Amino acid sequence: SLQAYTAITGRFQHLKTSRIQQLFLFFQFGVSYVLVVFTMVIFSQFKYMESKETGLNQNQVLLFNSNNKHSWRNKEFIIDELLKLSSVKDASMFYGGIPSSEPETYTYKLDQFSYHWNTAYVQSNLIELLELKVLDGQSFEQGLARNSEQGVLLNERAASAFGWPQSDLLGKSIRSTEDSTSLIVMGIVEDYHYESFRSEIEPLVIRSSNWGETFVVKLATNDYQDALSEIEAIWMNYVPKYPFNYRFLDETYQTMHEQEVENGKLIFLFALLILVITAMVTLSLAG
């Protein structure tokens, strides 16, 4: 039955409040209101993240790292052996541009403008393997520079900074100041989440390269057990001293989402605790 306005103004007949108490009450009610709104916004964001598309096909995609000199030295042989399996649709390698693989950052120049952007290195078939949508131009597999390390793709965020779609970027040369390389823009890919859902999608430059730190395999079957046994056998043949540690891309996204949900629960509990304390203090003053 206690009304916030009467408590703050000190007019409630059973509640004698001083100026200091009124200020504290005003502050507590204000904080409570902000926390309620803040909690509602947080939960609306989590609902949005639950329905948010990643922007790539994460199904039946297996990842395992090339984290030693043996797998790196034999990477081409490993991929060749993987492609011979009936359970494997495609195989490639990448460095950066996918969750749990931090991208490098480089400075790129076009005309008089410079940008410090995330950079992923991928083998030419990775765009098709992950079914990234090419909005303009061509992918590495389709373009003339299929085996060239000079071709690049830009995501929408990077392309828009260069004036796309108002200005045509295809065929233009951008320069990497770190390695003094001129790179030809081959195409624009649709933005996809390669970091936390909580973060804005950052500009990304995708560079064609024949090296990478992570193997990526597109499976052609739902029978993961047999497929994993065959892939592990290939790994142990070339890299017998290191265990075969793998993860699925959809599970990586799921884990990332679960971490955000846990953070949301902590925020909710904190907000609830503050509201309970505020109510207890107000009721104690009424006594």
Secondary structure as GFF3:
##gff-version 3
##sequence-region A 1 287
A	DSSP	alpha_helix	4	9	.	.	.	ID=ss1
A	DSSP	alpha_helix	19	51	.	.	.	ID=ss2
A	DSSP	beta_strand	61	65	.	.	.	ID=ss3
A	DSSP	alpha_helix	69	73	.	.	.	ID=ss4
A	DSSP	alpha_helix	75	83	.	.	.	ID=ss5
A	DSSP	beta_strand	88	95	.	.	.	ID=ss6
A	DSSP	beta_strand	104	110	.	.	.	ID=ss7
A	DSSP	beta_strand	113	122	.	.	.	ID=ss8
A	DSSP	alpha_helix	126	129	.	.	.	ID=ss9
A	DSSP	beta_strand	134	137	.	.	.	ID=ss10
A	DSSP	beta_strand	151	155	.	.	.	ID=ss11
A	DSSP	alpha_helix	156	161	.	.	.	ID=ss12
A	DSSP	beta_strand	173	176	.	.	.	ID=ss13
A	DSSP	beta_strand	181	189	.	.	.	ID=ss14
A	DSSP	beta_strand	204	208	.	.	.	ID=ss15
A	DSSP	beta_strand	214	219	.	.	.	ID=ss16
A	DSSP	alpha_helix	224	238	.	.	.	ID=ss17
A	DSSP	beta_strand	246	248	.	.	.	ID=ss18
A	DSSP	alpha_helix	249	286	.	.	.	ID=ss19
###
